[in-house]
Structures are given as structure tokens and as C-alpha cells.
Amino acid sequence: MKLVKFLSGTLTLEFSFPEKRVLKQNQPCDGSLYIIQSGIFEVKTKKWTNEGKAKFKVARKLGAGEMFGELSIVLGTERTASV
């Protein structure tokens, strides 16, 4: 219960819409963690082709109750994917 009480004072509700990028791959971590209330979010990674062009791959899809942004918080790294 202490964790829930702590989190309730630190959570911010944020709305998104289709095609809006919430996180960008390689972006510095700002400490944000996202928990999905509803909808589907695509986790995309960017790779470079031999021709020097960016190619995006959908690594997975996330839905209600799932979260993202935790990896860079735990590892202390830049964002590892775009969402």
C-alpha cells in the first residue's frame, strides 16, 4: 500500500492519439514510465540499411495494462525504441 500511495502522488495522466510518437529511440531518458490505460501502442526499432536508409520494424504491440519506458530507467540508458 505504501507504493500505491507514493505513486498516486507522482503519476501524471497523459493522453495520446494515433500516430503520435510518445518516445523516440535514442532519446535521453527523462525518468518517465508509461502505463497504458487503453488502446494499442507499437514499439518500433530503427535500423540502418546498407544503403544508409532508416528502416523501422515493429518489435511488438502493447495494450491496456502494459507499460513501456522502464528499460532506460533501470539501465540508465537512452530510449531503446520508439513508441
Secondary structure, DSSP 8 states (H G I E B T S, - for coil): -HHHHHHHTT-------TT--SS-TT----S--EE-SSS-EEEEEEEE-TTS-EEEEEEEEE-TT-EESHHHHHHT---SSB-
